[in-house]
Amino acid sequence: MSGIVHICARSIHHSRPIHKLCRHLSDLGTSMRAHEMTIDANRRDLFPAVLLEKATRTAASYEQELTMRRNTEAQLREILAKGEDLLHQKDEAIEYQALMRTESDHRLLNDMQIVVSLLSMQGRASCSEETSAQLVIAANRVNMIARIHRRLHGLDGMKTVAFRQYLMEFCHEFSALLSSRDGFDRVVIAEGGEIELPASKAVPLAFIVSELLTNAVKHGEGPITVRLETDTQNNHLLSVSNQGPRLPDGFDPAACKGLGMRIIQSFVRRIGGELCFGPGDGNRGARFTILFA
């Protein structure tokens, strides 16, 4: 009996700490559940306010963005309107300049014709044959410049020129001019293949051909041939040849004092070309060739 009591006493003695631990754990669980309920209550109270605040900020930012877009659109419309107005003013200025240039060209051609008439009259009235001849040469040169200017004026707005076609028309007109001036036919023939040249090269070449034709008429005989060729390396050759006396020994274009040869060399340098010379076909007369790319 005493043994049983002793065992029970021991059990009771050892069960007290366990009982306290269980009560402590039970109290801790109750406290945690209460805390969780408080947190849940706080969340229920807090989340709707947060969501509402977030929705309010989104709407406000959307309104701000929409306002900014409307302002930007208005600014772009204003810029476009100003751009269209400037383009309209530019078109009017270009049209006005084109009109003024046409009027200026017309007056220039009329003035050149007056100069030609005055030079011709002065040449006929001169008592000196040399002076008369020089005045006639000057009149012919001014007249040819006027013809070139009129023909090139028809190429306005074109970036490239079909140069062989231009040469054929120019040579035909030059032949007609010689026939009317000299009273006999001096045939000017244009040969070669067609090439497209930029206007920046076609215009100087036109003046070069005019001067070379003038020299061929002055110093040569028989028909004059203008030839346009292209070699295998896509370099171009423009030559003017005539029959008659050959070039004198030791001929040097750079040493020539004549205005025509100086004009030729000036235009050749402008297009970055090279001037060559030698005998013409059949080792007769002279041939001047311009090499250019």
matplotlib code that plots the C-alpha trace (Angstrom):
import matplotlib.pyplot as plt

x = [0.0, 2.7, 4.3, 1.3, 1.0, 4.6, 4.2, 1.1, 3.0, 5.8, 3.4, 1.7, 5.0, 6.2, 2.8, 2.7, 5.3, 3.6, 0.3, 1.7, 3.3, 0.0, -1.7, 1.0, 0.7, -3.1, -2.8, -0.3, -2.6, -5.5, -3.3, -2.2, -5.7, -6.8, -3.8, -4.7, -8.3, -7.1, -4.9, -7.8, -10.0, -7.3, -6.9, -10.6, -10.6, -7.4, -7.6, -10.7, -9.1, -5.9, -7.7, -9.9, -6.8, -5.1, -8.1, -8.3, -4.6, -5.0, -7.9, -6.1, -3.0, -5.2, -6.8, -3.3, -2.0, -5.1, -4.6, -1.0, -1.9, -4.5, -2.0, 0.6, -1.9, -2.8, 0.9, 1.5, -1.5, -0.1, 3.3, 1.8, -0.2, 2.9, 4.8, 2.1, 2.1, 5.9, 5.6, 3.0, 5.3, 8.2, 6.2, 5.1, 8.8, 10.0, 7.2, 8.1, 11.9, 11.1, 9.0, 11.7, 14.4, 12.3, 11.8, 15.6, 16.6, 14.2, 15.7, 19.3, 18.6, 17.1, 20.1, 22.5, 20.8, 21.1, 24.9, 25.2, 23.5, 25.7, 28.9, 27.9, 27.0, 30.3, 32.2, 30.7, 31.3, 35.0, 37.6, 40.1, 39.8, 41.4, 39.1, 36.1, 37.1, 37.5, 34.1, 32.5, 34.1, 32.9, 29.4, 29.3, 30.6, 27.9, 25.3, 26.4, 26.4, 22.8, 21.9, 23.5, 21.8, 18.4, 18.9, 20.1, 17.3, 15.0, 16.7, 15.8, 14.7, 16.4, 19.1, 20.7, 21.0, 20.9, 24.1, 24.4, 20.9, 21.8, 25.0, 23.0, 20.5, 23.3, 25.4, 22.5, 21.8, 25.5, 25.6, 22.6, 24.2, 27.4, 25.5, 23.6, 26.8, 29.4, 27.1, 28.2, 27.6, 30.0, 28.6, 28.9, 28.3, 27.6, 28.5, 28.8, 26.5, 24.1, 25.2, 23.4, 25.4, 24.6, 23.7, 26.8, 29.0, 26.7, 26.7, 30.5, 30.9, 28.3, 30.5, 33.6, 32.1, 31.0, 34.5, 36.1, 33.6, 34.4, 38.1, 37.5, 35.6, 38.2, 41.3, 40.0, 38.4, 35.7, 33.3, 33.6, 33.0, 31.9, 32.3, 31.1, 32.6, 32.9, 35.9, 35.9, 36.6, 33.5, 35.5, 34.1, 35.8, 34.4, 36.3, 36.0, 38.0, 38.3, 40.2, 42.7, 46.1, 47.6, 48.5, 51.9, 54.9, 55.3, 51.6, 50.8, 47.2, 48.5, 50.6, 47.8, 46.7, 43.4, 40.2, 38.7, 41.4, 41.5, 37.7, 38.1, 40.8, 38.8, 35.8, 37.9, 39.4, 35.9, 34.7, 38.0, 38.8, 41.9, 42.5, 44.3, 45.1, 46.6, 46.0, 42.5, 41.2, 43.6, 46.4, 44.8, 43.6, 43.4, 41.5, 40.9, 39.7, 38.3, 38.6, 36.3, 34.6]
y = [0.0, 2.4, 1.5, 2.5, 5.7, 6.4, 5.8, 8.1, 10.7, 10.5, 10.7, 13.7, 15.3, 14.8, 15.8, 19.3, 20.8, 19.1, 20.5, 24.0, 23.6, 22.6, 25.6, 27.9, 26.5, 26.8, 30.4, 31.1, 29.6, 31.7, 34.8, 34.0, 33.5, 36.7, 38.5, 36.9, 38.1, 41.6, 41.5, 40.2, 43.0, 45.6, 44.1, 44.3, 47.9, 48.8, 47.1, 48.8, 52.2, 51.2, 49.9, 53.0, 55.2, 53.2, 53.5, 57.2, 57.7, 55.7, 57.9, 61.0, 59.9, 58.9, 62.3, 63.9, 61.8, 62.5, 66.2, 66.0, 64.1, 66.7, 69.5, 67.7, 67.1, 70.8, 71.8, 69.3, 70.8, 74.3, 73.2, 71.4, 74.5, 76.7, 74.1, 74.2, 78.0, 78.0, 75.5, 77.6, 80.7, 78.7, 77.5, 81.1, 82.3, 79.5, 80.4, 84.1, 83.3, 81.1, 84.0, 86.5, 84.2, 83.7, 87.4, 88.0, 85.4, 87.0, 90.4, 88.9, 87.3, 90.5, 92.5, 90.0, 90.4, 94.2, 93.7, 91.5, 94.1, 96.9, 94.9, 94.0, 97.6, 98.8, 96.2, 97.2, 100.9, 100.4, 101.5, 99.0, 95.5, 94.0, 95.9, 94.9, 91.3, 91.3, 93.0, 90.3, 87.6, 89.2, 89.5, 85.8, 84.8, 86.8, 85.4, 81.8, 82.4, 83.6, 80.5, 78.2, 80.0, 79.7, 76.0, 75.2, 77.2, 74.6, 72.0, 73.8, 71.3, 68.4, 66.7, 64.9, 65.8, 63.4, 65.0, 63.4, 64.6, 68.0, 68.0, 67.0, 69.9, 72.3, 71.3, 71.6, 75.1, 76.0, 74.8, 77.0, 79.9, 79.4, 79.1, 82.4, 84.2, 83.0, 82.3, 78.7, 75.4, 74.3, 71.0, 70.2, 66.5, 65.0, 61.3, 58.8, 57.1, 58.6, 59.3, 60.9, 63.7, 65.8, 69.3, 70.5, 69.0, 69.4, 73.2, 73.7, 71.1, 73.0, 76.2, 74.1, 72.7, 76.2, 77.6, 74.6, 74.9, 78.6, 77.8, 75.0, 77.4, 80.1, 77.9, 74.8, 73.7, 71.4, 69.5, 69.6, 66.5, 66.4, 63.0, 61.7, 58.3, 56.2, 53.9, 50.6, 52.2, 54.4, 57.5, 59.9, 61.5, 64.6, 65.7, 68.3, 67.8, 69.5, 69.3, 71.8, 72.9, 70.9, 72.5, 74.3, 72.5, 73.2, 74.2, 74.8, 75.7, 77.1, 79.6, 80.8, 84.4, 84.1, 84.4, 81.3, 78.9, 80.4, 79.9, 76.3, 75.6, 77.2, 75.1, 71.9, 72.6, 73.2, 69.7, 68.1, 67.0, 66.9, 68.7, 66.8, 67.8, 66.3, 65.8, 65.0, 62.1, 61.0, 62.9, 66.1, 69.2, 69.2, 67.4, 68.7, 66.1, 66.5, 63.6, 63.5, 61.0]
z = [0.0, 0.9, -2.4, -4.3, -2.5, -3.2, -6.9, -7.0, -5.2, -7.6, -10.5, -9.0, -8.3, -11.8, -13.4, -12.0, -14.4, -17.4, -16.3, -16.1, -19.5, -21.0, -19.5, -20.7, -24.2, -24.1, -23.0, -25.8, -28.4, -27.2, -27.3, -30.9, -32.0, -30.5, -32.2, -35.5, -35.2, -34.4, -37.5, -39.6, -38.3, -39.1, -42.6, -43.2, -42.1, -44.0, -47.4, -48.7, -48.0, -49.7, -52.8, -52.9, -52.6, -55.4, -57.6, -56.9, -57.8, -61.1, -62.1, -61.3, -63.2, -66.1, -66.2, -66.0, -68.8, -71.0, -70.4, -71.4, -74.5, -75.4, -74.9, -77.0, -79.8, -79.7, -79.9, -82.8, -84.7, -84.2, -85.4, -88.5, -89.3, -89.1, -91.3, -93.9, -93.9, -94.3, -97.2, -98.8, -98.5, -99.9, -102.9, -103.6, -103.3, -105.7, -108.1, -107.9, -108.4, -111.4, -112.9, -112.3, -113.7, -116.9, -117.2, -116.5, -119.1, -121.6, -121.1, -121.2, -124.6, -125.9, -124.6, -126.2, -129.6, -129.2, -128.5, -131.5, -133.7, -132.3, -132.8, -136.4, -137.2, -135.8, -137.7, -141.0, -140.2, -139.2, -141.7, -140.4, -141.7, -138.7, -136.3, -138.4, -138.4, -134.6, -134.1, -136.3, -134.2, -131.1, -132.5, -133.5, -130.1, -128.2, -130.6, -130.0, -126.2, -126.5, -128.6, -126.0, -123.2, -124.9, -125.6, -122.1, -120.6, -122.0, -119.8, -116.5, -113.9, -115.5, -113.5, -116.5, -120.2, -123.1, -124.4, -127.9, -128.7, -127.5, -129.7, -132.7, -132.3, -131.5, -134.4, -136.8, -135.5, -135.7, -139.4, -140.2, -138.5, -140.6, -143.8, -143.1, -142.1, -144.6, -147.6, -148.0, -146.3, -143.5, -142.4, -138.7, -138.0, -134.5, -134.0, -131.2, -128.7, -126.3, -122.8, -119.9, -118.3, -115.2, -116.0, -114.0, -116.8, -119.8, -119.5, -119.5, -122.3, -124.4, -124.1, -124.9, -128.0, -129.1, -128.8, -130.5, -133.4, -133.7, -133.9, -136.4, -138.6, -138.3, -138.9, -140.6, -143.8, -144.9, -142.7, -138.9, -136.8, -133.2, -131.7, -128.4, -127.2, -124.1, -123.4, -121.6, -118.3, -118.6, -119.3, -121.9, -124.8, -126.6, -129.7, -132.4, -135.6, -138.9, -142.2, -143.4, -142.0, -139.2, -135.9, -135.9, -134.4, -130.7, -130.4, -126.7, -125.7, -122.4, -124.3, -126.5, -125.9, -127.7, -125.6, -127.0, -125.9, -122.4, -122.2, -123.3, -120.7, -117.9, -118.6, -118.9, -115.4, -114.0, -115.0, -113.9, -117.4, -119.6, -123.0, -125.7, -129.3, -132.4, -136.1, -137.4, -139.5, -142.2, -140.5, -141.7, -139.9, -136.1, -133.4, -129.9, -127.4, -123.9, -121.6, -118.6, -116.3]

ax = plt.figure().add_subplot(projection="3d")
ax.plot(x, y, z, "-o")
ax.set_aspect("equal")
plt.show()
